Amino acid sequence: MKTVLMVAEKPSLAQSIAKILSRGSMSSRKGLNGACSVHEYTGSFIGQSAHFKMTSVCGHVMTLDFIGKYNSWDKVDPAELFSKAPTEKKEANPKLTMVKFLQVEGRGCDCIVLWLDCDKEGENICFEVLDAVLPVMNKPRGTERTIYRAKFSSITDTDICNAMNHLGEPNRNEALSVDARQELDLRIGCAFTRFQTKYFQGKYGNLDSSLISFGPCQTPTLGFCVERHDKIQSFKPETYWVLQAKVNPEKESSLTLDWDRVRVFDREVAQMFLNITKMAKEAKVESVSKKEKVKQRPLALNTVEMLRVASAALGMGPQHAMQIAERLYTQGYISYPRTETTHYPENFDLKGCLRQQANNPYWAETVKALLSEGINRPRKGHDAGDHPPITPMRAATEAELGGDGWRLYEYITRHFIATVSADCKYLQTTISFSIGPERFTCIGKVVTSPGFTEIMPWHSIPLEESLPHCEKGDLFPIGEIKLLEKQTSPPDYLTEAELITLMEKHGIGTDASIPVHINNICQRNYVTVESGRRLKPTNLGIVLVHGYYKIDAELVLPTIRSAVEKQLNLIALGKANYHQVLEHTLDIFKRKFHYFVDSIAGMDELMEVSFSPLAATGKPLSRCGKCHRFMKYIQAKPSRLHCSHCDDTYSLPQNGTIKLYKELRCPLDDFELVLWSSGSRGKSYPLCPYCYNHPPFRDMKKGMGCNECTHPTCQHSLSMLGIGQCVECENGVLVLDSTSGPKWKMACNKCNVIVHFFENAHKVRVSPETCDLCDAALVDVDFNKAKSPLPGDETQHSGCVFCDPVFQDLVELKHAAMRHPMHRGGQGKRQGRGRGKGRRPGGRLNPKKPKDKMAALAAYFV
C-alpha cells in the first residue's frame, strides 16, 4: 500500500481538508514540533488503495537572509550587499523545527500532494516543502510520478474533492518570481536602510524612529502620501461666486435651481449676471426631458476592492482586514481572499452559493426572491487567471463570527448577492429654465426598480422632493435670486482606500503585499492614521520623500518599481530569465545607491531644518567613562546616550525606561551604570553603556547587560547574581534583580520568565555556595521581623530557591507559559556557578503535564 504525504499551508486548513477527504474518519496526532498536527486515514489514490498523512506548515518554511558576517551593520559596507554578499535560505522560524518535522513525516512516503494556497507565495512554499521532503521519500520506480499539486479556491466539500480528482504540478516559474522579489527586496532594502539609518541617527536626536527604512515598494507608497500633503500645503484658495435662484411652483413650495455657468471667479461679472436676472419677474420653462437611467450592479469582489471598502466603510486597516479574511477562509466561510479576478467562470455554481444564504434573517427575502425569479448573470469583469472572486461559501451568523469577522463577512455576502441581482433603474427628469438671458436647471430622480440597492442600501438613489408637473413655456414666479460667495478648498489627506487605488493603478505591490506596505509606513512613523483612516505624513516621512526627490526622484516615483513588477510577472509566466532580471535590476539600484551616497548632503540639508543635532537633544543622565562629563539621554526612538565631548553615541535597550543606577560605575571602563526597566511587572537590569556596545569578554555579544556579563568579581554580573538555569528556555539563567526589593524577584536573562519570591524580605543575597541536589546557587534571606515566615523569631535563612522546603511556598512563577522546574531533568553538562538546573526532586505539588510551548506559537499561525 502506498503512503501519500499531503501538506497544507496552515494547521487549521490541514484539519479541514483531511476531514473532507476522509469523510470524518481520520485519526489525529500532534507532530514533533507541537505546532502542526498529522491526520491519518486510508483511502484510494489514483485507483490504488493508499495510506494518507495530511499535515501542514505554518506559512513559509524558509526565509532569505545574508550569511552571518554580512548581518553586522558595523563591519560591512552596505554597497557590498548588492552583489558580493552571499545569501542563504534559513528556517523562517527555527523554534518550529519545520524541516526536521517534514522529514520525519515524509520519510518512507511514496507520493506527495501539495495543498498550499494557490497563489505565487503558495507555489514558492511548495518547493520549500519539496526541498525538505524529497531526499527522505522513497525513490520513484522508473518514470513514475510522485509530486502532485492540488488547485482549489475554497474549503468546501465540492472544491476539495474536485481538486483531489484533478491534481496538477507545482509551478516552478511562479516560485522563482517570489524568490526574485525576496532577493531584490532584501538586497536593495537592507543597503539603503543601513546606510541612511546609520547616517542620520548618528547626527540627529529627535527622528523618533528606530529604523529609517527604505523599501522598493514601501517608499513609493509613502511618496503618494507626501505628494498629497504637498498639494495641500501649496494650495491657495480662490474666491468664486455662484448665482442661486429659487422659484415657487406652488404657494407653499419652492424649488432651488442650479446655474448652468456653475461659477465665475470675477466679482463684478457675477454682480452683472445678478443684476440682469433680477430684472426678470418670472422663470420660463425652456424644456422638460425624462430619461430612464441605470445604476449598474457592482463587479464581483476582488482583494483590492475588499480592502478599499473595509477601510472606507468598515474602519478596518488593510492589514487587519486581510487577517480577518484569511481567518474566514480557513474556517470555510468564504473563498480564497487573495484574488485579482472580478469575473466568475462559466461553470461557477452561483445558485449553490446563493442557496446557502436563504435562511439568514438579514437577506433571506431578497435571496428567496432571486432564486424563484432567476438570478442575473454577474457583469463581465477582469479574469486574471488566478482565483474566482471572493464569495461566501457557507452561511454564518453574527454569534458565530462576532465583531469585525461578522462585519466583513456581511459585506462580502451582500456584495455577492448584489452581483447576481438586477441593476437599479430610475427615471431622471431634467427641467431647463430661463431667467432673463441666463439658463438654470433642476434635476429630479425617481426609482422605478431598486434592484441591487435593496441589499446594498448605501448605494441607493437618495429620495428627493418630486419635481412639479410642467411643460415647455410654463412660467413660475421667482422666489429669490442671490449671489453666494464661496472658496475653493484643498484636497484632503489620502485615505487608505485612495492609497490602495493608487498602488493598484501604478502596479506597486501585489494584492497580498499592499496591506503590508501600508502597515510598514505606519509602523516606521512615516505617516499617522488620522480620523476617517486618513494618512498624514510625519516630519520624518516628508523630509525623506523630499530628499529622495532632490537626489534621485526614481527612488520614490512608482515608475521603476512598476517596471520591476512587470519583469517579475514575466518570470512567473516563463517569459523572462530569473537570473537576468535579478542581475539587471540589482545593477540599476547599485548605481542609484552609489549616487545616493555621494549626494546624501542634499537630504541632510533638509534634515537640518526639521531635526535637532544629537548634541542639542536629550537630558544629562550618566557620566562618560572617558571624559567624566555627563552624557545626554535621548528618549526619542531609538533611545540612546550621547557624549557631545567625545562625540560618541551608545545604543540602549529599547521599549523600557532608563534611569541612573545609584551612581555606581563599571569596574572595567569607569562608565556610570544605568538601570533599564520594562515596568513594575516586567524585568529590570543594570548595564554599562560602553560594555553594552563593546562586549568586554569573548563569550559576550553586543547588546548584553550586566545580567549576562561574565566578569568574575563585579557585584552586578551574572557570576555574582546568577541563581539557576531558567525553568522555561534552554540557555537562560535566572538572575537576582537586586533593585526589586521589597517585592523581590529573579528574571531570566534570555526570555521573559520572572520568578517572584520572598515578598517583604529585608535583604536577599546570592551565596557563593551551591545546592547539593540541583547545583543552583543558594540565597541568604533576611526577613522582616514582623512578617517572617520562619519558625520562632528567626529572621535569617539560607537555602535553595528550588529545593528548600522553607522557601517552596514563597516562590511564585510568572509571565511566561512555564514548565515546572521538576520537569527539566538533569540534562546537559554542568556549566559552572550560577547555571545549575534548579531541579526540584520531590516537589510538594503533583503538577499537571507541562503546557507545550509550541502550542502557543501555533495559535498565532492558526
ABEGO torsion letter per residue (X at the ends): XBBBBBBBABAAAAAAAAAAAAGGBBBBBBBAAGABBBBBBBBBBGGBBBBBBBBBBBEBABBBBBBAAAABAAABBAAAAAAABBBBBBBABAAAGAAAAAAAAABGBABBBBABBBBAAAAAAAAAAAAAAAAABBBBBEABBABBBBBBABBBAAAAAAAAABBBBBBAAAAAAAAAAAAAAAAAAAAAAAAAAAAAAAABAAAGBABBBBBAAAAAAAAAAAAAAAAAAABBBBBBBBBBBBBBABAABBBBBBBAAGBBABAAAAAAAAAAAAABABBBBABBBBBBBBBBBBBBBBAAAAAAAAAAAAGBBAAAAAAAAAAAAAAGABBBABBABABBBAABBAAAAAAAAAABAAAAAAAAAAAAAEBBBBBBBBBAGBBBBBBBABBBBAAAAEEAAAAAAAAAAAAAAAAABBBBBBBBBBBBBBBEABBBBBBBBBBABAEAAAABAAABBBBBBBBBBBBBGBBBBBABBBBBBBBBBBBBBBBAAAAAAAAAAAGBEBAAAAAAAAAAAAAAGABBBBBGGBBBBBAAAAAAAAAAAAABAAAABAAAAAAAAAAAAAAAAGABBAAAAAAAAAAAAAAAAAAAAAAAAAAAAAAAAABBBAAABEBBABBBAAAGBBBBBBABOBBBBBBAAAGBBBBBBBGBBBBBBGGBBBAAAGBBBBBBBAEAABBBBBBBAAAAABBABAABBBGBBAAABABAABAABAAAABABBBAABAABBBBBBAAAOABBBBBBAABABBBBBGBGBABBBBBABBBAAAGBBBBBBBBBAAABABBEABABBBBBAAABAAAAAABBBBGBBBBBAAAAEABEBBAEBGABAGBBAAEABBBBBBBBAAAAAAAAAX
